[in-house]
């Protein structure tokens, strides 16, 4: 199987990951976004365990926007400057 960007694959050893879409490929590895929401890097020596999957089987989980962290210390109130006389 030829691994290229945009190809939908499944990992024969980890069916629970669901289908994955190849997002990046280089000489050493492929970066794949799986339907379980995790991006995994698969070494080129392990491409034989990937098989083509139905493109409709890939379900992309939307990125969740992280909630802002609460401040550890409250902000000090601003002090109004006095106009010079």
C-alpha positions as CSV (number, residue, x, y, z in Angstrom):
1,X,0.0,0.0,0.0
2,X,1.2,3.5,-0.8
3,X,0.9,5.9,2.1
4,X,0.3,9.5,1.0
5,X,-1.3,12.6,2.5
6,X,-5.1,12.3,2.6
7,X,-5.3,8.5,2.4
8,X,-7.6,6.9,4.9
9,X,-6.2,3.8,6.6
10,X,-6.8,1.4,9.5
11,X,-4.3,-0.2,11.8
12,X,-4.7,-4.0,11.8
13,X,-3.2,-4.3,15.3
14,X,-5.4,-1.5,16.8
15,X,-8.9,-1.7,15.4
16,X,-10.2,0.3,18.4
17,X,-8.4,3.4,17.1
18,X,-10.8,3.5,14.2
19,X,-10.0,4.8,10.7
20,X,-7.2,7.3,10.3
21,X,-6.4,10.0,7.8
22,X,-2.8,10.5,6.9
23,X,-1.9,14.2,7.5
24,X,1.9,14.1,6.9
25,X,4.4,11.7,5.4
26,X,8.2,11.8,5.2
27,X,10.9,9.2,4.6
28,X,10.8,7.8,8.1
29,X,7.2,8.0,9.3
30,X,3.6,8.9,8.6
31,X,1.5,11.1,10.9
32,X,-2.1,9.9,11.1
33,X,-5.1,11.4,12.8
34,X,-7.3,8.5,14.0
35,X,-11.0,8.6,14.7
36,X,-10.4,8.2,18.4
37,X,-9.0,11.8,18.4
38,X,-5.3,10.9,18.8
39,X,-2.6,11.7,16.3
40,X,-0.1,8.9,16.0
41,X,3.2,8.6,14.2
42,X,3.8,5.3,12.4
43,X,7.3,4.3,11.3
44,X,7.7,3.5,7.7
45,X,9.0,0.0,8.7
46,X,5.4,-0.6,10.0
47,X,3.4,0.5,7.0
48,X,2.6,-3.2,6.3
49,X,0.2,-3.2,9.3
50,X,-1.8,-0.4,7.7
51,X,-4.6,-1.2,5.3
52,X,-6.9,0.9,3.2
53,X,-10.1,2.0,4.9
54,X,-13.4,3.4,3.6
55,X,-13.0,7.2,3.5
56,X,-16.5,7.5,5.0
57,X,-15.4,5.5,8.0
58,X,-13.1,8.3,9.2
59,X,-14.8,10.6,11.7
60,X,-12.8,13.6,12.6
61,X,-13.3,14.8,16.2
62,X,-13.5,18.6,16.3
63,X,-10.7,20.3,18.2
64,X,-11.8,21.4,21.6
65,X,-10.8,24.9,22.5
66,X,-9.1,24.7,25.9
67,X,-10.7,26.7,28.6
68,X,-8.6,29.5,30.0
69,X,-6.8,28.7,33.2
70,X,-7.8,30.7,36.3
71,X,-5.2,33.0,37.6
72,X,-3.3,31.8,40.7
73,X,-3.4,35.3,42.2
74,X,-6.1,37.9,41.7
75,X,-5.2,41.0,39.7
76,X,-4.6,44.2,41.6
77,X,-7.0,47.0,40.9
78,X,-5.7,49.8,38.6
79,X,-5.0,53.1,40.3
80,X,-6.1,56.2,38.5
81,X,-3.4,58.7,37.8
82,X,-3.8,62.2,39.2
83,X,-3.5,65.1,36.6
84,X,-0.5,67.3,37.2
85,X,-1.4,70.8,38.5
